[in-house]
């Protein structure tokens, strides 16, 4: 049990020091913009690659919704 407690204390100290280091080193300006642009580029390319499958899937879903809606009303 003493070893476990000592390990927990060391982990808490390490986390505290890592948090202090993260606060001391600010993120470079504009880094969030670059990440956002990369995510958008990846999403657009995935849509273009799988355009046919997505169109087919959406048509199937809407036809099922349409047939279910007409059976309810």
Backbone torsions as a table, in degrees:
resi	resn	phi	psi	omega
1	UNK	NA	-34.7	-179.2
2	UNK	-65.8	-37.1	179.4
3	UNK	-66.2	-42.9	179.3
4	UNK	-61.1	-44.0	-179.8
5	UNK	-64.6	-41.6	179.7
6	UNK	-64.8	-40.3	177.5
7	UNK	-63.2	-42.0	178.3
8	UNK	-62.5	-42.0	178.2
9	UNK	-63.0	-41.8	179.2
10	UNK	-64.8	-39.1	178.9
11	UNK	-65.6	-38.8	178.1
12	UNK	-64.9	-43.3	178.2
13	UNK	-63.2	-42.0	179.7
14	UNK	-63.6	-43.4	179.3
15	UNK	-63.4	-40.3	178.6
16	UNK	-62.2	-44.1	179.4
17	UNK	-66.3	-39.1	178.0
18	UNK	-65.1	-39.3	176.9
19	UNK	-63.5	-40.6	178.3
20	UNK	-64.4	-40.5	179.5
21	UNK	-66.5	-38.5	179.5
22	UNK	-65.5	-36.9	178.1
23	UNK	-70.1	-32.4	-177.9
24	UNK	-75.0	-26.6	-178.6
25	UNK	-105.8	95.8	-179.6
26	UNK	-70.7	154.1	177.8
27	UNK	-70.3	144.1	178.5
28	UNK	-64.1	144.2	-178.6
29	UNK	-63.9	138.1	178.4
30	UNK	88.6	-2.5	-177.7
31	UNK	-67.5	-33.9	178.4
32	UNK	-66.9	-34.1	-180.0
33	UNK	-66.7	-43.5	-179.6
34	UNK	-62.8	-43.3	179.4
35	UNK	-63.0	-42.1	179.6
36	UNK	-63.5	-42.5	179.1
37	UNK	-63.9	-41.2	178.6
38	UNK	-63.6	-40.7	178.1
39	UNK	-63.6	-43.4	179.3
40	UNK	-63.1	-41.7	179.0
41	UNK	-62.2	-43.0	179.4
42	UNK	-63.9	-43.5	179.7
43	UNK	-63.5	-43.3	179.6
44	UNK	-64.4	-41.6	180.0
45	UNK	-66.6	-36.4	176.4
46	UNK	-64.7	-40.0	178.0
47	UNK	-63.8	-42.4	179.7
48	UNK	-66.8	-38.1	-179.7
49	UNK	-67.0	-44.3	-174.6
50	UNK	-104.4	30.8	-176.4
51	UNK	-59.5	-45.9	-178.6
52	UNK	-62.9	-45.8	-179.9
53	UNK	-66.2	-38.3	178.9
54	UNK	-66.5	-41.7	178.6
55	UNK	-62.0	-44.3	179.0
56	UNK	-63.2	-43.1	179.9
57	UNK	-63.2	-44.4	-178.9
58	UNK	-66.2	-40.0	177.3
59	UNK	-62.8	-41.8	178.9
60	UNK	-63.2	-44.5	-179.4
61	UNK	-62.8	-45.8	-178.5
62	UNK	-69.7	-31.6	176.9
63	UNK	-69.0	-36.0	176.4
64	UNK	-68.0	-39.6	177.4
65	UNK	-64.0	-42.4	-179.0
66	UNK	-64.1	-44.6	-179.5
67	UNK	-68.4	-34.8	177.3
68	UNK	-69.7	-38.0	-179.2
69	UNK	-68.1	-38.4	179.4
70	UNK	-70.9	-29.2	178.5
71	UNK	-75.0	-26.1	179.1
72	UNK	-76.9	-42.8	-178.3
73	UNK	-95.4	NA	NA
